């Protein structure tokens, strides 16, 4: 059972890493294309800057889940090293649970924002699910598509924080727990 959970954890981490790499590549590609079209051909695309910004935002939110899972987020590593192991463990788990709470806030308010977000990006077309298939919509993309990353990221952050707490708890019980700073070295 633990092997399956570890496999799922590793697979999700790799998928998110690939998403981040693709979004970074797209961000650079959109920027380069827009700059070349603007300054060389004097005909910039209307969608170039928007796609660059959206790629950046989605990249950051996906990377947030990765940093929570890998415990690369801002933490108190120096203080952890001065504390007894049990206290350091409790403090790390407390912060992981606080981050999980942040993920819940992101889910709740993100879903509300997506549901109530009005307006459309005039420069973007989009795809929609209709009659059991994906169809191209040659009109404006709803703005709620852009902020849909907030509840998605909130869910991923919650899962990452809970997985971190569970993993640390199992390691403490097995006697193999290391403080976050020690595990990085």
Rosetta constraint file for C-alpha pairs under 8 A:
AtomPair CA 1 CA 5 HARMONIC 6.43 0.50
AtomPair CA 2 CA 6 HARMONIC 6.11 0.50
AtomPair CA 3 CA 7 HARMONIC 6.10 0.50
AtomPair CA 4 CA 8 HARMONIC 6.19 0.50
AtomPair CA 5 CA 9 HARMONIC 6.09 0.50
AtomPair CA 6 CA 10 HARMONIC 6.07 0.50
AtomPair CA 7 CA 11 HARMONIC 6.00 0.50
AtomPair CA 8 CA 12 HARMONIC 6.03 0.50
AtomPair CA 9 CA 13 HARMONIC 6.15 0.50
AtomPair CA 10 CA 14 HARMONIC 6.15 0.50
AtomPair CA 11 CA 15 HARMONIC 6.13 0.50
AtomPair CA 12 CA 16 HARMONIC 6.12 0.50
AtomPair CA 13 CA 17 HARMONIC 6.11 0.50
AtomPair CA 13 CA 66 HARMONIC 6.69 0.50
AtomPair CA 14 CA 18 HARMONIC 6.17 0.50
AtomPair CA 15 CA 19 HARMONIC 6.21 0.50
AtomPair CA 16 CA 20 HARMONIC 6.15 0.50
AtomPair CA 16 CA 62 HARMONIC 6.49 0.50
AtomPair CA 16 CA 63 HARMONIC 7.57 0.50
AtomPair CA 16 CA 66 HARMONIC 7.25 0.50
AtomPair CA 17 CA 21 HARMONIC 6.18 0.50
AtomPair CA 17 CA 63 HARMONIC 7.68 0.50
AtomPair CA 17 CA 66 HARMONIC 7.67 0.50
AtomPair CA 18 CA 22 HARMONIC 6.07 0.50
AtomPair CA 19 CA 23 HARMONIC 6.04 0.50
AtomPair CA 19 CA 59 HARMONIC 7.62 0.50
AtomPair CA 19 CA 62 HARMONIC 7.69 0.50
AtomPair CA 20 CA 24 HARMONIC 6.05 0.50
AtomPair CA 20 CA 59 HARMONIC 5.24 0.50
AtomPair CA 20 CA 62 HARMONIC 6.63 0.50
AtomPair CA 20 CA 63 HARMONIC 6.70 0.50
AtomPair CA 21 CA 25 HARMONIC 6.14 0.50
AtomPair CA 22 CA 26 HARMONIC 6.07 0.50
AtomPair CA 23 CA 27 HARMONIC 5.97 0.50
AtomPair CA 23 CA 55 HARMONIC 5.41 0.50
AtomPair CA 23 CA 56 HARMONIC 7.10 0.50
AtomPair CA 23 CA 58 HARMONIC 7.49 0.50
AtomPair CA 23 CA 59 HARMONIC 5.81 0.50
AtomPair CA 24 CA 28 HARMONIC 6.32 0.50
AtomPair CA 24 CA 55 HARMONIC 7.14 0.50
AtomPair CA 24 CA 56 HARMONIC 7.17 0.50
AtomPair CA 24 CA 59 HARMONIC 6.87 0.50
AtomPair CA 25 CA 29 HARMONIC 6.04 0.50
AtomPair CA 26 CA 30 HARMONIC 5.88 0.50
AtomPair CA 26 CA 52 HARMONIC 7.39 0.50
AtomPair CA 26 CA 55 HARMONIC 6.83 0.50
AtomPair CA 27 CA 31 HARMONIC 6.18 0.50
AtomPair CA 27 CA 51 HARMONIC 7.34 0.50
AtomPair CA 27 CA 52 HARMONIC 4.75 0.50
AtomPair CA 27 CA 53 HARMONIC 7.57 0.50
AtomPair CA 27 CA 55 HARMONIC 5.54 0.50
AtomPair CA 27 CA 56 HARMONIC 6.42 0.50
AtomPair CA 28 CA 32 HARMONIC 6.06 0.50
AtomPair CA 28 CA 52 HARMONIC 7.53 0.50
AtomPair CA 29 CA 33 HARMONIC 5.97 0.50
AtomPair CA 30 CA 34 HARMONIC 5.99 0.50
AtomPair CA 30 CA 48 HARMONIC 5.67 0.50
AtomPair CA 30 CA 49 HARMONIC 7.39 0.50
AtomPair CA 30 CA 51 HARMONIC 6.82 0.50
AtomPair CA 30 CA 52 HARMONIC 5.72 0.50
AtomPair CA 31 CA 35 HARMONIC 6.09 0.50
AtomPair CA 31 CA 48 HARMONIC 6.82 0.50
AtomPair CA 31 CA 49 HARMONIC 7.03 0.50
AtomPair CA 31 CA 52 HARMONIC 6.25 0.50
AtomPair CA 32 CA 36 HARMONIC 6.07 0.50
AtomPair CA 33 CA 37 HARMONIC 6.01 0.50
AtomPair CA 33 CA 48 HARMONIC 7.59 0.50
AtomPair CA 34 CA 38 HARMONIC 5.90 0.50
AtomPair CA 34 CA 44 HARMONIC 5.65 0.50
AtomPair CA 34 CA 45 HARMONIC 6.40 0.50
AtomPair CA 34 CA 48 HARMONIC 5.47 0.50
AtomPair CA 34 CA 49 HARMONIC 7.23 0.50
AtomPair CA 35 CA 39 HARMONIC 5.96 0.50
AtomPair CA 35 CA 40 HARMONIC 7.84 0.50
AtomPair CA 35 CA 44 HARMONIC 7.42 0.50
AtomPair CA 36 CA 40 HARMONIC 5.24 0.50
AtomPair CA 36 CA 41 HARMONIC 6.87 0.50
AtomPair CA 36 CA 44 HARMONIC 7.96 0.50
AtomPair CA 37 CA 41 HARMONIC 4.94 0.50
AtomPair CA 37 CA 42 HARMONIC 5.88 0.50
AtomPair CA 37 CA 43 HARMONIC 5.37 0.50
AtomPair CA 37 CA 44 HARMONIC 4.74 0.50
AtomPair CA 37 CA 45 HARMONIC 7.23 0.50
AtomPair CA 38 CA 42 HARMONIC 4.54 0.50
AtomPair CA 38 CA 43 HARMONIC 5.34 0.50
AtomPair CA 38 CA 44 HARMONIC 4.36 0.50
AtomPair CA 38 CA 45 HARMONIC 7.94 0.50
AtomPair CA 39 CA 43 HARMONIC 8.00 0.50
AtomPair CA 44 CA 48 HARMONIC 7.57 0.50
AtomPair CA 46 CA 123 HARMONIC 5.90 0.50
AtomPair CA 47 CA 51 HARMONIC 6.16 0.50
AtomPair CA 47 CA 123 HARMONIC 5.52 0.50
AtomPair CA 47 CA 124 HARMONIC 6.38 0.50
AtomPair CA 48 CA 52 HARMONIC 6.29 0.50
AtomPair CA 49 CA 53 HARMONIC 6.26 0.50
AtomPair CA 50 CA 54 HARMONIC 6.12 0.50
AtomPair CA 51 CA 55 HARMONIC 5.92 0.50
AtomPair CA 52 CA 56 HARMONIC 6.22 0.50
AtomPair CA 53 CA 57 HARMONIC 6.21 0.50
AtomPair CA 54 CA 58 HARMONIC 6.12 0.50
AtomPair CA 54 CA 146 HARMONIC 6.71 0.50
AtomPair CA 55 CA 59 HARMONIC 5.97 0.50
AtomPair CA 56 CA 60 HARMONIC 6.25 0.50
AtomPair CA 57 CA 61 HARMONIC 6.35 0.50
AtomPair CA 58 CA 62 HARMONIC 6.15 0.50
AtomPair CA 58 CA 149 HARMONIC 6.27 0.50
AtomPair CA 59 CA 63 HARMONIC 6.02 0.50
AtomPair CA 60 CA 64 HARMONIC 6.14 0.50
AtomPair CA 61 CA 65 HARMONIC 6.96 0.50
AtomPair CA 61 CA 149 HARMONIC 6.93 0.50
AtomPair CA 61 CA 150 HARMONIC 7.31 0.50
AtomPair CA 61 CA 153 HARMONIC 5.75 0.50
AtomPair CA 62 CA 66 HARMONIC 6.78 0.50
AtomPair CA 62 CA 153 HARMONIC 6.17 0.50
AtomPair CA 63 CA 67 HARMONIC 6.16 0.50
AtomPair CA 64 CA 68 HARMONIC 6.24 0.50
AtomPair CA 64 CA 153 HARMONIC 7.54 0.50
AtomPair CA 64 CA 157 HARMONIC 7.09 0.50
AtomPair CA 65 CA 69 HARMONIC 6.29 0.50
AtomPair CA 65 CA 153 HARMONIC 6.60 0.50
AtomPair CA 65 CA 156 HARMONIC 5.59 0.50
AtomPair CA 65 CA 157 HARMONIC 4.64 0.50
AtomPair CA 65 CA 160 HARMONIC 6.29 0.50
AtomPair CA 66 CA 70 HARMONIC 6.13 0.50
AtomPair CA 66 CA 160 HARMONIC 7.52 0.50
AtomPair CA 67 CA 71 HARMONIC 5.68 0.50
AtomPair CA 67 CA 72 HARMONIC 4.79 0.50
AtomPair CA 67 CA 73 HARMONIC 5.40 0.50
AtomPair CA 68 CA 72 HARMONIC 6.41 0.50
AtomPair CA 68 CA 73 HARMONIC 5.92 0.50
AtomPair CA 68 CA 96 HARMONIC 7.89 0.50
AtomPair CA 68 CA 99 HARMONIC 7.92 0.50
AtomPair CA 68 CA 157 HARMONIC 6.55 0.50
AtomPair CA 68 CA 160 HARMONIC 6.00 0.50
AtomPair CA 68 CA 161 HARMONIC 6.10 0.50
AtomPair CA 69 CA 157 HARMONIC 7.78 0.50
AtomPair CA 69 CA 160 HARMONIC 4.60 0.50
AtomPair CA 69 CA 161 HARMONIC 6.10 0.50
AtomPair CA 69 CA 163 HARMONIC 7.24 0.50
AtomPair CA 69 CA 164 HARMONIC 5.97 0.50
AtomPair CA 70 CA 164 HARMONIC 7.94 0.50
AtomPair CA 71 CA 164 HARMONIC 7.93 0.50
AtomPair CA 71 CA 180 HARMONIC 6.89 0.50
AtomPair CA 76 CA 80 HARMONIC 6.21 0.50
AtomPair CA 77 CA 81 HARMONIC 6.35 0.50
AtomPair CA 77 CA 179 HARMONIC 7.94 0.50
AtomPair CA 77 CA 180 HARMONIC 6.73 0.50
AtomPair CA 77 CA 181 HARMONIC 5.51 0.50
AtomPair CA 78 CA 82 HARMONIC 6.82 0.50
AtomPair CA 78 CA 181 HARMONIC 7.82 0.50
AtomPair CA 79 CA 83 HARMONIC 6.47 0.50
AtomPair CA 80 CA 84 HARMONIC 7.95 0.50
AtomPair CA 80 CA 88 HARMONIC 4.99 0.50
AtomPair CA 80 CA 91 HARMONIC 7.94 0.50
AtomPair CA 80 CA 179 HARMONIC 6.88 0.50
AtomPair CA 80 CA 181 HARMONIC 7.90 0.50
AtomPair CA 81 CA 88 HARMONIC 7.56 0.50
AtomPair CA 81 CA 179 HARMONIC 7.30 0.50
AtomPair CA 81 CA 181 HARMONIC 7.51 0.50
AtomPair CA 83 CA 87 HARMONIC 6.16 0.50
AtomPair CA 83 CA 88 HARMONIC 5.63 0.50
AtomPair CA 84 CA 88 HARMONIC 6.11 0.50
AtomPair CA 85 CA 89 HARMONIC 6.01 0.50
AtomPair CA 85 CA 179 HARMONIC 7.53 0.50
AtomPair CA 86 CA 90 HARMONIC 6.22 0.50
AtomPair CA 87 CA 91 HARMONIC 6.11 0.50
AtomPair CA 88 CA 92 HARMONIC 6.10 0.50
AtomPair CA 88 CA 179 HARMONIC 7.04 0.50
AtomPair CA 89 CA 93 HARMONIC 6.16 0.50
AtomPair CA 89 CA 168 HARMONIC 7.99 0.50
AtomPair CA 89 CA 179 HARMONIC 7.06 0.50
AtomPair CA 90 CA 94 HARMONIC 6.07 0.50
AtomPair CA 91 CA 95 HARMONIC 6.36 0.50
AtomPair CA 92 CA 96 HARMONIC 6.23 0.50
AtomPair CA 93 CA 97 HARMONIC 6.15 0.50
AtomPair CA 93 CA 165 HARMONIC 5.81 0.50
AtomPair CA 94 CA 98 HARMONIC 6.22 0.50
AtomPair CA 95 CA 99 HARMONIC 6.16 0.50
AtomPair CA 96 CA 100 HARMONIC 6.18 0.50
AtomPair CA 96 CA 161 HARMONIC 5.29 0.50
AtomPair CA 96 CA 162 HARMONIC 7.38 0.50
AtomPair CA 96 CA 164 HARMONIC 7.34 0.50
AtomPair CA 96 CA 165 HARMONIC 6.69 0.50
AtomPair CA 97 CA 101 HARMONIC 6.17 0.50
AtomPair CA 97 CA 161 HARMONIC 6.62 0.50
AtomPair CA 97 CA 162 HARMONIC 7.29 0.50
AtomPair CA 97 CA 165 HARMONIC 7.76 0.50
AtomPair CA 98 CA 102 HARMONIC 6.35 0.50
AtomPair CA 99 CA 103 HARMONIC 6.29 0.50
AtomPair CA 99 CA 157 HARMONIC 7.41 0.50
AtomPair CA 99 CA 158 HARMONIC 7.37 0.50
AtomPair CA 99 CA 161 HARMONIC 6.62 0.50
AtomPair CA 100 CA 104 HARMONIC 6.38 0.50
AtomPair CA 100 CA 157 HARMONIC 6.37 0.50
AtomPair CA 100 CA 158 HARMONIC 4.47 0.50
AtomPair CA 100 CA 159 HARMONIC 7.71 0.50
AtomPair CA 100 CA 161 HARMONIC 5.47 0.50
AtomPair CA 100 CA 162 HARMONIC 6.92 0.50
AtomPair CA 101 CA 105 HARMONIC 6.33 0.50
AtomPair CA 101 CA 158 HARMONIC 7.38 0.50
AtomPair CA 102 CA 106 HARMONIC 6.18 0.50
AtomPair CA 102 CA 154 HARMONIC 7.41 0.50
AtomPair CA 102 CA 158 HARMONIC 7.96 0.50
AtomPair CA 103 CA 107 HARMONIC 6.21 0.50
AtomPair CA 103 CA 153 HARMONIC 7.44 0.50
AtomPair CA 103 CA 154 HARMONIC 4.00 0.50
AtomPair CA 103 CA 155 HARMONIC 6.19 0.50
AtomPair CA 103 CA 156 HARMONIC 7.70 0.50
AtomPair CA 103 CA 157 HARMONIC 5.34 0.50
AtomPair CA 103 CA 158 HARMONIC 5.08 0.50
AtomPair CA 104 CA 108 HARMONIC 6.17 0.50
AtomPair CA 104 CA 154 HARMONIC 6.12 0.50
AtomPair CA 104 CA 155 HARMONIC 7.17 0.50
AtomPair CA 104 CA 158 HARMONIC 6.75 0.50
AtomPair CA 105 CA 109 HARMONIC 5.93 0.50
AtomPair CA 105 CA 110 HARMONIC 7.73 0.50
AtomPair CA 105 CA 154 HARMONIC 7.40 0.50
AtomPair CA 106 CA 110 HARMONIC 5.24 0.50
AtomPair CA 106 CA 150 HARMONIC 5.95 0.50
AtomPair CA 106 CA 151 HARMONIC 5.46 0.50
AtomPair CA 106 CA 153 HARMONIC 7.53 0.50
AtomPair CA 106 CA 154 HARMONIC 4.78 0.50
AtomPair CA 106 CA 155 HARMONIC 7.92 0.50
AtomPair CA 107 CA 111 HARMONIC 5.91 0.50
AtomPair CA 107 CA 150 HARMONIC 6.83 0.50
AtomPair CA 107 CA 151 HARMONIC 4.03 0.50
AtomPair CA 107 CA 152 HARMONIC 7.13 0.50
AtomPair CA 107 CA 153 HARMONIC 7.84 0.50
AtomPair CA 107 CA 154 HARMONIC 5.00 0.50
AtomPair CA 107 CA 155 HARMONIC 6.29 0.50
AtomPair CA 108 CA 112 HARMONIC 6.40 0.50
AtomPair CA 108 CA 151 HARMONIC 7.14 0.50
AtomPair CA 109 CA 113 HARMONIC 6.01 0.50
AtomPair CA 109 CA 151 HARMONIC 7.65 0.50
AtomPair CA 110 CA 114 HARMONIC 6.09 0.50
AtomPair CA 110 CA 147 HARMONIC 7.57 0.50
AtomPair CA 110 CA 148 HARMONIC 7.16 0.50
AtomPair CA 110 CA 150 HARMONIC 5.19 0.50
AtomPair CA 110 CA 151 HARMONIC 4.71 0.50
AtomPair CA 111 CA 115 HARMONIC 6.07 0.50
AtomPair CA 111 CA 148 HARMONIC 7.65 0.50
AtomPair CA 111 CA 150 HARMONIC 7.90 0.50
AtomPair CA 111 CA 151 HARMONIC 5.84 0.50
AtomPair CA 112 CA 116 HARMONIC 6.14 0.50
AtomPair CA 113 CA 117 HARMONIC 5.58 0.50
AtomPair CA 113 CA 144 HARMONIC 7.63 0.50
AtomPair CA 113 CA 147 HARMONIC 7.71 0.50
AtomPair CA 114 CA 144 HARMONIC 4.91 0.50
AtomPair CA 114 CA 145 HARMONIC 7.56 0.50
AtomPair CA 114 CA 147 HARMONIC 6.44 0.50
AtomPair CA 114 CA 148 HARMONIC 6.04 0.50
AtomPair CA 115 CA 144 HARMONIC 7.37 0.50
AtomPair CA 117 CA 143 HARMONIC 6.63 0.50
AtomPair CA 117 CA 144 HARMONIC 5.39 0.50
AtomPair CA 118 CA 142 HARMONIC 7.29 0.50
AtomPair CA 118 CA 143 HARMONIC 6.62 0.50
AtomPair CA 118 CA 144 HARMONIC 7.12 0.50
AtomPair CA 119 CA 142 HARMONIC 6.10 0.50
AtomPair CA 119 CA 143 HARMONIC 5.80 0.50
AtomPair CA 120 CA 140 HARMONIC 5.63 0.50
AtomPair CA 120 CA 141 HARMONIC 5.32 0.50
AtomPair CA 120 CA 142 HARMONIC 4.20 0.50
AtomPair CA 120 CA 143 HARMONIC 4.98 0.50
AtomPair CA 121 CA 140 HARMONIC 5.56 0.50
AtomPair CA 121 CA 141 HARMONIC 5.29 0.50
AtomPair CA 121 CA 142 HARMONIC 6.27 0.50
AtomPair CA 121 CA 143 HARMONIC 6.18 0.50
AtomPair CA 122 CA 139 HARMONIC 7.68 0.50
AtomPair CA 122 CA 140 HARMONIC 4.97 0.50
AtomPair CA 122 CA 141 HARMONIC 7.03 0.50
AtomPair CA 123 CA 140 HARMONIC 6.74 0.50
AtomPair CA 123 CA 141 HARMONIC 7.98 0.50
AtomPair CA 124 CA 139 HARMONIC 7.36 0.50
AtomPair CA 124 CA 140 HARMONIC 5.42 0.50
AtomPair CA 124 CA 141 HARMONIC 5.34 0.50
AtomPair CA 125 CA 136 HARMONIC 7.81 0.50
AtomPair CA 125 CA 137 HARMONIC 6.05 0.50
AtomPair CA 125 CA 138 HARMONIC 5.22 0.50
AtomPair CA 125 CA 139 HARMONIC 5.32 0.50
AtomPair CA 125 CA 140 HARMONIC 5.15 0.50
AtomPair CA 125 CA 141 HARMONIC 5.25 0.50
AtomPair CA 126 CA 136 HARMONIC 6.17 0.50
AtomPair CA 126 CA 137 HARMONIC 5.33 0.50
AtomPair CA 126 CA 138 HARMONIC 6.88 0.50
AtomPair CA 126 CA 139 HARMONIC 7.34 0.50
AtomPair CA 126 CA 140 HARMONIC 7.04 0.50
AtomPair CA 126 CA 141 HARMONIC 5.26 0.50
AtomPair CA 127 CA 134 HARMONIC 6.43 0.50
AtomPair CA 127 CA 135 HARMONIC 5.55 0.50
AtomPair CA 127 CA 136 HARMONIC 4.55 0.50
AtomPair CA 127 CA 137 HARMONIC 5.54 0.50
AtomPair CA 128 CA 134 HARMONIC 5.53 0.50
AtomPair CA 128 CA 135 HARMONIC 5.42 0.50
AtomPair CA 128 CA 136 HARMONIC 6.53 0.50
AtomPair CA 128 CA 137 HARMONIC 6.87 0.50
AtomPair CA 129 CA 133 HARMONIC 5.50 0.50
AtomPair CA 129 CA 134 HARMONIC 4.55 0.50
AtomPair CA 129 CA 135 HARMONIC 6.21 0.50
AtomPair CA 130 CA 134 HARMONIC 6.24 0.50
AtomPair CA 130 CA 135 HARMONIC 6.57 0.50
AtomPair CA 141 CA 145 HARMONIC 7.49 0.50
AtomPair CA 142 CA 146 HARMONIC 7.89 0.50
AtomPair CA 143 CA 147 HARMONIC 7.06 0.50
AtomPair CA 144 CA 148 HARMONIC 6.10 0.50
AtomPair CA 148 CA 152 HARMONIC 6.62 0.50
AtomPair CA 149 CA 153 HARMONIC 5.72 0.50
AtomPair CA 150 CA 154 HARMONIC 6.05 0.50
AtomPair CA 151 CA 155 HARMONIC 6.17 0.50
AtomPair CA 152 CA 156 HARMONIC 6.39 0.50
AtomPair CA 153 CA 157 HARMONIC 5.95 0.50
AtomPair CA 154 CA 158 HARMONIC 6.18 0.50
AtomPair CA 155 CA 159 HARMONIC 6.28 0.50
AtomPair CA 156 CA 160 HARMONIC 6.03 0.50
AtomPair CA 157 CA 161 HARMONIC 6.02 0.50
AtomPair CA 158 CA 162 HARMONIC 6.09 0.50
AtomPair CA 159 CA 163 HARMONIC 5.95 0.50
AtomPair CA 160 CA 164 HARMONIC 6.11 0.50
AtomPair CA 161 CA 165 HARMONIC 6.27 0.50
AtomPair CA 162 CA 166 HARMONIC 6.08 0.50
AtomPair CA 163 CA 167 HARMONIC 5.95 0.50
AtomPair CA 164 CA 168 HARMONIC 6.04 0.50
AtomPair CA 165 CA 169 HARMONIC 6.04 0.50
AtomPair CA 166 CA 170 HARMONIC 6.19 0.50
AtomPair CA 167 CA 171 HARMONIC 6.20 0.50
AtomPair CA 168 CA 172 HARMONIC 6.05 0.50
AtomPair CA 168 CA 177 HARMONIC 6.31 0.50
AtomPair CA 169 CA 173 HARMONIC 6.19 0.50
AtomPair CA 169 CA 177 HARMONIC 7.95 0.50
AtomPair CA 170 CA 174 HARMONIC 6.17 0.50
AtomPair CA 171 CA 175 HARMONIC 5.94 0.50
AtomPair CA 171 CA 176 HARMONIC 4.95 0.50
AtomPair CA 171 CA 177 HARMONIC 4.59 0.50
AtomPair CA 172 CA 176 HARMONIC 5.95 0.50
AtomPair CA 172 CA 177 HARMONIC 4.61 0.50
AtomPair CA 173 CA 177 HARMONIC 7.97 0.50
AtomPair CA 178 CA 182 HARMONIC 5.92 0.50
AtomPair CA 178 CA 183 HARMONIC 5.81 0.50
AtomPair CA 179 CA 183 HARMONIC 6.22 0.50
AtomPair CA 180 CA 184 HARMONIC 6.45 0.50
AtomPair CA 181 CA 185 HARMONIC 6.77 0.50
